[in-house]
Structures are given as C-alpha cells and as structure tokens.
Amino acid sequence: MVAPAALRVVRCGGGTLHGARAVFSADSKYLLCASGDFVKMYSVTTEETLRLMGGHADLVTGIQLNPHNHMQLYSSSLDGTIKLWDFMDGIPIKTFTVGSKLLALYKLASCEDSVFVIIPKSGERDTFQLVSVKLTKGAGQDLEAKELSVVLTGVDASPKCTAFGREGEYVASVKEVNLQVYFFKQKQLNRFSLSTKKTKNGNNHFSCVACHPKEDCIATGHADGKIRLWRNFCHKKEYTFSTLHWHHDIVMDLAFSMEGTNLLSGGVESVLVLWHNESDCQKDFLPRLGSPIEYITMSPDGSLCCTLHKDNRITIINSNLRFSRSIQGLIKSVDVKTGLVVDPRTKALVLNGEPGHLQFYCLQTDQQLFSLDIVQQQYIHQAGLNQTDLVKVAFSAEGKWLATVEEREEETNLELQLKLWFYDEETQSFKLNTRINMPHEDHITGMCFRDMDELEDDSLILVTAGRDCVFKVWVMVEDTDPEAQQSVSWSCDFVGSYHNYQATNCCFSEDGSLLAVSFEETVTVWDSVTWDLKCTFCHPPGKIRNICFGKQTCSKYLIGATDFGFLCCWNLLSCALEWSAHLNVLILQPDPLSEYIAALSWLSKESSLFVFKPNEPQPVYIQRNLGKEKIQFAAFVPRDEPEPVGSEKYLWLRRSQLFFLTDAQELMTLSMKSLEERLTPASKQLAVEESLPVTPFSLLLGKHRRQQSQEDRDLGKLIVHNKHEQESPAVKELLHTPAHVLPSASFLCPIFINSLLISKENKSAEEVTDEVEMESEKTENDSDEERDVTEMEQEDPSPVELLGEMPCKLSKSQEKELRKLRKMDYSWISVF
Amino acid sequence: MATYKPVVVQTFPKLGERITQDTVYWRGYKTPVQIKEFGAVNKIDFSTVPPYNYAVTASSRIHIYGRYSQEPIKTFSRFKDAAYCATYRDDGNLLVAGSEEGSIRLFDVGGRAPLRQFDGHTKPVHVVGFLSDKYRIFSGGDDYSSALWDIPSATEIISYSEHTDYVRCGCASKVNADVFITGSYDHTVKLFDARTKSSVMTIEHGQPVESVLLFPSGGLLVSAGGRYVKVWDVLKGGQLLVSLKNHHKTVTCLCLNSSGQRLLSGSLDRHVKIYSTTSYKVVHSFNYATSILSLALSPEDETLVVGMTNGVLNVKHRKPEERKEKSQMKRQPAYRPYVKGRTYMPKQEDFCVSKPVKRVLRKYDKLLKSFQSSKALDAVLEPPIRLYTPEVTVAVMQELHRRGTLRSALAGRDEKQINLLLTFVARRVIEPRFTPILVTVADMITDIYQPVVGQSAIVDRQFLKLQEAIGKEIDYQEELLEVLGMMDTLFATFTKKRATYLEENKSNGLIETIETITN
C-alpha cells in the first residue's frame, strides 16, 4: 500500500559533549549543552534529555543565553552560522550567516545587538581573532551578518582562553605565555607576558582564563597546574599577581562564583577545587569525579555548578560542594575494547565505561542504567600510567553469568584476570563469584559462553581463546562437601591447541554442540562434549578475522572473514566451501533472533553494510556510505516486539535493530524513523508542563484535569475512540495551519463537524483517515531537515483527501434511496 | 561520584586439605597421652555409664583406666596366657573376656576373681560379648564355632559350627536380644538368631573378616576385612550398600561415634579414617606411629583411644570448649541509650538529616588515599602486617607500582629500613604468588642502593642472602623441569589420546592460582 521509506543512518548517542561550556537556563531548571551538531536540553532535576535542537551543519562551538530574553539561546557553529533559538519550544528563530568558521561565542548584556566570536584570520593559518558581529535586525529567518569589527587579534582558538570582565568593561585573552587585556571604554590594550621557563611538570603556558564578576581581577590557569590572580592590570607596569597552586597538571577550566568570593578550578586530576577568598590556604575539594574536567559552569542564581567531563558526563554539584547528580548518556571511554554486547536481561548495550567499569547503556532513554565496577581499583588520573583495563565481556544466555577479562600490560609482564560474576536477584546486581589470575599466558583474544536457553545451568561452558596458542574450556564446579552450603566456582576443564598457532576467535553453534575456534589461518571445529577435533577449514592466504555460525534454518553453515578480504561460507555437513565473496569485512555480526548476518566492510574510506543469509551468496541488503568514520563495533539489539516491516528488503530489521559504534564513539543505528520521532513524546510534554508556573489556579486546573482523565478511563472505549477522532488530520490541519492560508470558515465548518461525529458506519471513512496518516508519515520520513517544508507539503494532500471523504458521508435518507435503487428490479433492461 | 576504593588484597585458597567442619571437630583433641602396655592391644572397650572407664586387653592382662588416669585403676591378671576381648556389659557392672586357653571369664568390675567361667571352646576364644538382654553371652573361637552362654547357670545354651575358619569378631544387636553376628576368617559374616538352630543370614565379605559392627538401628552392618570396609543392608537380605577401599593395609577395627554420623576405621597402615555415614566419603583421617589393632571412642566423643601392635595405648582427650568471655569484659552501653531514637518515625514536617555511613579504612589505605606513598609502604612494613599477612604488604607494593610511585617510596631509606625490606624480599620472593611483584621490588632496590653497597655490613649481608635465595629457587625450578621432562616421557609411552588431558593438569597445578569467593 505504502512504499517503504528508505533506511537511513541515525545518530542515537555518544559523540562529543564537550564542544562548549554548558549553560544553565535562567531558573536553573534546565541545562543546555552543545553536543556534536546539536544543542541538547537536559532537565536538571530528572536528568532527562528534553529537547534536541538540530540545524547546524557542523560542530556547535558556543552557546550563550540571550541576556535580554531568558527563553532564547544563541549558538555558533563551525559551519559559520549563529542561530537564535527559542529553547523552550525548540524552534530556531533566526539564523545569522557569518561566513567563516566560528570557534567561540560570547554575548554581553551591555551590547544588545552584537555578539563576539572567534574566527580564523583570513589568509593566515593558526591565527585567530576575536571579532564582534553586529546582528542585523530584519524580517525573515535567514539573515546575513557581515558587519564584523576586530577587537583582538592573535587570540587562542579555544573558547576557554578568552573571557569578558566585569559588566563587559574589558576582555582578557591568553595565548601561550601572553595575556592581553583590552578595555573597551578607554580603547586601551595592555599586554603582559610570563617568562618562558620550563619546570618539571611542564611549562607555564596559559590554559584558561576567567574574570571576576565584581572586581577587576583576572584568574588564569596554567599548564603546570598553577592559577594566577591578576590585579591592577589597568596599569602596564604596576600590575600584581598572586599564585595559587594545587593542581599537579594542567588547569582545564576556571570559574568564579556569582559574587566572586569563590573560585572553582578543575583539571586532569578530576578533582574540583574550591578556593575561598582567593587565598591559597582555604580550599575545599570534591575528589574522584570520574574523569578529567573540561568545563565548569555556574548557574545564574549560584546554587548549582556543573562540570563537563572528558567522557561526556555532566556532573551537577550543589553550592556546598556536594555531589548532586550526574547526567550521563553514553560514557566515552578512552578505548572501547569490549565491543558492543547486549545484556540479555535489560536489553541494554554494554561496553567500556569509565576506566575499569562496565557501562550499561539504555538505548530507549539515552541514559546510563548503571556502571559495574569490574577492576575494583582506584583509578589514578595521571598521564603515563599503565592501569588495568577491561578488554572482554561475555554474558550467558539469560544474563545470569557475566565473564570479564581485564589486563594490565607492563613492559615485561602481563597481568590478566578472568572474573566470573553471578547475577544476584536480591541485590539486582552482579556479584563476583570466581577470580582467575592469569587464565592464559598471553592476551585473550576471544571469549564466549555456550548459549543454551533451555538446558540447565550445568551445561554452561565458557571458552577463552588466547594468543598463547591454546583455548581453554571453563566449567562450573559445585562444592562436593555435603554438609557445607552449596557453592559453585569455575575451573578449567579442557585445554586445546592446534599446531601451536595463536587462537584468535571462538564461537559456539546455535545448539551448543559444536565449538569453532580459529587459529590464525585455520578454523577448527570441536565437539563440545568429548572435545574432539571434528574438522578444519581454511581459506589461504589470510588469517581468520571473524567467525560465526549461522542461526535457525542456516545452522549448518559456518561463516568466516579473512584478512585478505574474503568472506567464506562453509557447509558443516559436507565440510566443503559453499561460497565465498571478495569483501574486506571488518565486523561480522549475526542476528541472534534470525538467520541474517550483518557484515560491515571498509572499502576505500567508507564503510558499507551487507546483510545476507548464509544459504545464499547474494546479499539481502546493501547500504553503502555509512559515514566517513570507520566503524569499530556493531551489535544487534533485539526489539521488544517485532516491528512491522513493509518490504522484503527490510525483513532483517523486523526482530532486532542494528547499532554500531564509530571511531569517535558515536552510536549509530539504521532506522526508518528520524531521531525527532524516536524521542519519546512524553518527555516533550513534560517540558512544556514543567515550564508552566505553579499557581493556585493551575493546581486547581490540574486536579480537575486529573479527574477528567479518570472519568475518561471509566467511560472506556467510546471515549478512546472519540479521542482518536480528535486527532484526525482534519482537526490537526485546522489547528496547525496558519490562519491566513486557511480557506473560508464556511468551507471548513462541515469538515470539522463531520470529523467530530461518531459515525456508526464510518468504516470506510476510517480507512481513508488511516491512509492519510500513513501518507503524512511517509512524507515526514522523506523530509530530512526542514520540518516546516514538510508541513507545507502536508497541507496540500489533506484537504483534497478530505474532499474525497465527503461523498462517503451520505445522509440516512439518501442511503435509503440508494438501497431502494439496488432492490429495484432491473431485469426488464435485459429484455431489450 | 565514586568513593575511595581500598586496595584489593588478593587472597588465595589454601592448597591441600580443605578445612571443613569435620576437620575442625576432629582436630579438637589435645596432644595424645601414650601408655605402654605389655603386649599388643587387641581390644578397648568403654563402659557406657559415667565416669566412662575403659577396659584395655593386652597380653594376659585387662587394665581398667579412668578417664584421665595415666595408671590403670584396676587390673585383672588371672590369665595364664593371653586374654582377649574384654567387654563391658551395658550397665557397666560386669566384664567378660575370652582367653588363649579357650575359657571365657566373667568378672565383676568391683571384684578381682572371676564370677563365672565358661568352658567349652577347645581353642582360643577371640571374641565374646553380651547380648542386649544382659543375661547371655555370645562367643566365637578358633575352633570355628560360635556359642551362646547363660550367665546365671554358666552353661552353654547353643553352639553353632557353621564357620569354616577362625571366628575373630562379633557383635550383638542392640535392638533384638536374640540376634548376634560373627565374622570369620572364612570370608563370611553370619547372622545368628538364638531362637533358631542355624544361622539366619550369611554375607560374603571376600576377605578374612577382622571386625564387624551393627548400626544402633540394627539395619546396617559394617564389616572390615582385607583392605575393604563394606556396608551391608541387613533388612534387604544382606545387600551390599557400599564398599570402601581407603586403607592400603588390612583394616583391623571399626567404631561408630556417639551420634552415629561418623564411622571410624583403624588399619595396619597406621591410619584411622573417619567416614560420613551419609555419603561414605572420608571426612578426616588420623595418623599414628605404628599399626593399629583396636580403637574406641568414648560417649560424646570425649576420648579417642587407639591400641597399637607394639603395645602402646594412645589416648586423646577433647579440648575443653573455649568460652567466649572476652565479650563480657567489654561493657556494653545500656540498652536504653542504644535504642533511643531508633523507633522514632519522622513526622511530615520534620527535616531529616541523614548521617553518612563512616567507612573504616586501614592505615595504609588512608595514606594511599592522600597519595603518601612512602608512609603507606612504612605502614605495611610494620611487624604484624609484614609477618602475618605478607599478602597485604605485597598488595600495597603492587598498588604503588601501579601508581608509578614505588621507586620513590623505596628510595631514601636508612640502613635499618633497607635491612628490613631486604629481609622481607629475600624471604618472600620465592613464593609464587608474590614473585612477579617482589622481583620488580628487588630490581628497584638494587638499582637504587647500588651506590651504597659496601658501606654497611648488614645491608651487604642481606643482599647476599637475597642472591642465595634466588639462586636456590632457580636450581629448584630446574630440578622441577627435569622431573617434568621425565614424567612427560613416561606419559608419552601411555596412550596418545590422553596427551591433551595431561597438559591441562600440568597447567592447572603449576601456573594457575584460582581463587573462589564462596557465596
């Protein structure tokens, strides 16, 4: 009926949050953050993502509230535009095109019609200048802003290196060892420079700057961890500065409290330091914030403070330096080594989180569910340390057991630990059961559980493959003492090897009867009961990169991908090569719920996706150009309920959804819906309701509303049906179309009235409305960015459709007449 | 925001014997008392009434010992030749014994001369016992016969000559006064009922039967002979329940503990093994100096007496249970202040201030938390930690190494501290669980203190000790590798098929240390 919408790559998490300083809304209820090409709005109380404002074509580099309207927000981007948003409704109000790359954005209350931005100086590389841009006032959405006046040249590109002082009287900017202060009124430029001495911990280059909100005082952070407070800098010679020193590494950001009594600083140590009264002796700490602090922001009322971390976490801190809550989506870890794993219990995506932890990331809410501490060691935030990291994760079929491998590599020796965790129903978390030191003598390359849902626990087997040329089989051992309480632990049951080749991958067949282990160029297949070698496959030249068994109807096939760009499919019954294809496969990911297998390949600087069934060499689906970045990992996440899929081509998306992680740790998926639709409408509703001020009247109204909704529920189906009618396109169109393009009221009235009627025989009418909805959905899907354009498009078909609906609505008398006509005897016609 | 994570001290499971409740229970005996008898002790029998005296038959004498006495309380020595199997009656008043000359004598515990003498056996009588009605005695002799005697009239009631070899052991049922069992060197155990003229049941043990035992319920029968201990179900017509082969020499004696949950067997291989009667697995075992002929356990398992072939009687008394009076020493706060405010329910307008839970950190953790590496190392080098929990010291060293501050923590120490460090390293570096990190520590110490070698005699001596320890360990490892090579050649001559399994055993035993945290 409806042509299937095209699949597109949709971003659904991750990315970089630390493009710019976060901004609190005026009432400190919302937090606005630049996230990649988007601006995100979070609720401070519920930690939810309320709104996602997209429109920039490149990274957002700066966001600032409009000082004259607290509901508006300026954002600048590398695409050379400044956008003004109404963030409460998520609507872009104006777009100013500047032309060159914008690296930072500052907005002052004193100059109403201009903003300050940092742009690269034309003609020179790596030289940047601070310019003020006059925002022209004009009608229409897209405006040109070409009136630029240079304020300072030779500034640093980082937005942290420039700050505006007390009510915009001066601007301070640092670069390397130079500090320059420009006074707007006096038009005076003072330059100060430090001696370029090298100390043990680095140099005394400036790293950030902050200005006191009330006094003439500038705080600067340095690469060697010192903070300098500059005063009396209006004189070129008689300036003074004092030094605060606690950080042992670069000071990443500084912020003054609203009154200027306290100074906050943060750095690589991930400790937030609060300096009282700008003195060296009085300071408070908030240690162990998880990862290096990138930005510090104070809320306008001074009650909250938030730190943006390198791993994309946002921590909200109370004014008394107590940890309040943290907003965390997909935590960006230094290096994802575990790959994407799906927790069978929560359907959450599991991967490396903060160092030594495993994060469980909920795909629906874009939030971290919890973080499991695997390594259980204090992480020291210091460069150049070799610390234990998590490298492999595997879940048993029902999520009852979790196996993790952590390693720490020294120059000479390797520390390996295999840990087995048991899911404790009481505490609802994983509990350490067995720890095995040095399970292999070299790196572990593969690990898998025997996945068997229906069998008992004692069939549970874990296999690890290592670079020490063996694979090991681990089984559960029950304590045999009859009087002691039952306890289980894991121990090695079998060690297998093949010609002293390094074992690289391992995988169990669907029924658990066969184990495939790849040893460099060869795939070996073992019987999982007797541990006998059954057969071997190889496809020289080229080492085996990935292997997997087919599922369901294709369970007799074994798929392997080799280094030299071959994808091979072997038949396990005939022990022969079924087919092979020339494809440089990076990732081979079988869908656990269907027979489809996804292969992600890397061909000439772009990734492509091939979905195929093992029993036929022709791929079912091909998507080229998944993005510029290399894809690291992919995973199929089972859907809660099968999604209706229109075409044969997308049948593989019915049971599960494919997610993949790029090099920049952005999580992507293939979807037929756009991201705006995927965001739950409930949260949007919440945002609007929350923004309403709480008055006695609204409380009264709220009570009334609640009552009404209860009544609705009591009344049941009829009302529900009615509601559905109300949402019909006719009413929607009536309410959403601008008044000046609407037809005359007399024309609309019957349509509106009709749509409100609860017709008895409106079966056909309903069908028609359904179709209209589908159509409109389709058009929405087709639209890429410009929502307003689609709305315009929607306008056209619907009135036509509605007109078509008219004849169906016949009055009762007309119907009777029609029936009479039908009953009439027309046999006399045939006589002629 | 995370809290400070204390240093993980890796605990390793103790290798070898696992400590179970049984080991704790059976280890609860004091060091044994040794009493020298005149000859091999062939029977020990406890009186069932307090004060639980026991009769020891050795050579031609029967000694009666009190519970804690080293010297016999009483001696019956009216035997011309060896006496056998002195057994108490249930009430503890009478004692019966067989003898080499074939007569059976009945003694009053209080008296000296025998009350009765039963003559009839033509050969030595090795087994006698009371039936549970107290008025009859059964006996078995080397003339292949077993007989039943009436005490009041001192006459033989009935004689059975069914065995075809010496009758050397027997036992009366506690449930039925007419039933008794004899075991013989003809490899059979026979069950007799005094009311019938012949044996009721014959059980083929397979080896000469040295000892038999009936469970208190009378349903199960245990026989020992050869290296086997076999358990039979009498009620199922003598079906073999389980056959235990845990000794490597003849099992000579059997005994049940007072609760009936454990079976003890003594053997000529100098071991006493204790079995659980539910699983029939060995739960504990005792080792003695010489071959064991007899053993007995007093009521409540208070005393374990074992008789040897060289005439030594080994008596073990249970340690008195330790009272936990220490807790009383500490005065607890009164009950009322303790519960004060606990039951208070906050009202709606109350503002609750939650008290943060205070975590107690060890001293070294506190120092590590504040990045004081040197002091943290000092803290774990204090005697109690260094001597009794070296794993803590090593764990802190490892943590310092991980933080990259181990070198600075080791540097700048005086002679006494270097001496201490080197002693620790030299002593522990050969322990496999500590080796990786202590080798690094030793490297660093030698690096750091190389310039000062030769300035202090004490430090130099410690360096030499360290060298010696490492040299010894290297030699030892080489020897082990040689042994492994020899074993490999041996195994290679076996089946080819098993090769992979052997490899697995090797890697399990030598390289891995597996730790289990019990749930």
Chai-1 contact restraints between the chains, C-beta under 6 A:
chainA,res_idxA,chainB,res_idxB,connection_type,confidence,min_distance_angstrom,max_distance_angstrom,comment,restraint_id
A,R288,B,M1,contact,1.0,0.0,6.0,A-B,restraint_1
A,R288,B,A2,contact,1.0,0.0,6.0,A-B,restraint_2
A,L289,B,M1,contact,1.0,0.0,6.0,A-B,restraint_3
A,F323,B,M1,contact,1.0,0.0,6.0,A-B,restraint_4
A,Q376,B,V8,contact,1.0,0.0,6.0,A-B,restraint_5
A,Q378,B,K5,contact,1.0,0.0,6.0,A-B,restraint_6
A,I380,B,R403,contact,1.0,0.0,6.0,A-B,restraint_7
A,L385,B,G404,contact,1.0,0.0,6.0,A-B,restraint_8
A,N413,B,P436,contact,1.0,0.0,6.0,A-B,restraint_9
A,L432,B,I517,contact,1.0,0.0,6.0,A-B,restraint_10
A,T434,B,T516,contact,1.0,0.0,6.0,A-B,restraint_11
A,R435,B,E515,contact,1.0,0.0,6.0,A-B,restraint_12
A,I436,B,I514,contact,1.0,0.0,6.0,A-B,restraint_13
A,N437,B,T513,contact,1.0,0.0,6.0,A-B,restraint_14
A,D481,B,T20,contact,1.0,0.0,6.0,A-B,restraint_15
A,P482,B,S279,contact,1.0,0.0,6.0,A-B,restraint_16
A,S487,B,T518,contact,1.0,0.0,6.0,A-B,restraint_17
A,S487,B,N519,contact,1.0,0.0,6.0,A-B,restraint_18
A,S489,B,T516,contact,1.0,0.0,6.0,A-B,restraint_19
A,C492,B,N508,contact,1.0,0.0,6.0,A-B,restraint_20
A,V495,B,E503,contact,1.0,0.0,6.0,A-B,restraint_21
A,V495,B,E504,contact,1.0,0.0,6.0,A-B,restraint_22
